[in-house]
């Protein structure tokens, strides 16, 4: 599929990396020739230096044969104009990144009235993901499918974990709950395990289960289920604003620490129910004065990765149980994970997941049934949710008799609102929501899990 990406910044580069790996033909438009030259040299793509909002540049990039045009420049208005121009000039589908808070209430209008297929706000989507993690009342990362009816949980096996040295088939026998370990990261190795796989200290595992069995697992592992009543947000930018707004609406006590005085005034006016403090979030004395230790959660969202890491380390030393921090430079994550700090979040990755899901839904004859998509363990594993169509070859076949490709695991089936952790005798039925975990096979349709 031919895709044009306008803007070679962090999001544009992430999308190029993802979509070229999936076999798409990519053209990049950017006003900076050095950016174009660098990315063309790194990836096998077409590069066009120019303004993506002009007909001349779009024509040079071949907009009339583009399946999708993704506008991801640093300027919202340029992205909207690029998408509108591309659609008018023959692109089948368009995507625009729009970040400003004042546009957040106009997203539906942009889609329906301006003809933009997808409008995505990275900060808003990331705020929703953080809010969902905090609502889960756990110190673990949780990805949700089927509108929250199924969860995929990421946990690390520590020295005192009762799971140490247990084979996966022993977990139910020992603990009397039914869980499915979908993926294991052991060092640099990524494994989709079978029942004989033995867990070791340091393994990072992705688990799915019914909500009841997840609760039982959390109790055994000693994870707190105390509800989050108060959150300190360090960094009052767009992401901090969206998150604070979400939390205030849930009647959670919010305090924001922001270093820019004008922004503090603006936040105070827009969020009268939140407390806004002017100051440096890495100042330990300030944090102590503001009762840092008394908050249930700390979320570090400054514009500097290193500051966010320092703040999260400080929160850990003060035994704050719920810690989330933003990282733009994802190359830092390996070092962070070595310190058992797994609650990093990257807005560009959150946004990329949304856009890649949209791209897959528009491929071929547009019968793709992708509903949700998450990339796990350093983007080496995918968890994809499909809705089952009546013409699927998977319908009615017991899973034990299904000829699955290597590297495929059916993690969960949601049927009529109920979550099923599948066994060999279970079947997939029409209108089920099915969660599939794979070794990055870039699945677009459910039937692609089958060996031909």
Buried (B, 14 or more C-beta within 10 A) or exposed (E): BBBBBBBBBBBBBBBBBBBBEBEBBBBBBBBEEEBBEBBBEEBEBBBBBBBBBBEEBBEBBBBEEBBBBBBBBEBBEBBBBBBBBBBEBBBBBBBBBBBEBEBBEBBEEBBEEBEBBBBBBBBBBBBBBBBBBBBBBBBBBBBBBBEEBBBBBBBBBBEEBEBBEBBBEBBEEEBEBBBBBBBBBBEEEBBBBEEEBEBEEBBBBBBBBBEEBBBBBBEBBEBEEEEBEBBBBBBBBBBBBBBBBBBBEEEBBBBBBBBEEEBBEBBBEEBEEBBBBBBBBBEEEBBEEBEBEEBBBBBBBBEBBEBBBBBBBBBBEBEBBBBBBBBBEBEBBEEBBEEEBBBBBBBBBBBBBBBBBBBBBBBEEEEBBBBBBBBBBEBBBBBBBBBBBEEBEBBEBEBEEBEBBEBBBBBBBBBEEEBBBBEEEBBBBEEBBBBBBBBBBBBBBBBBBBEE
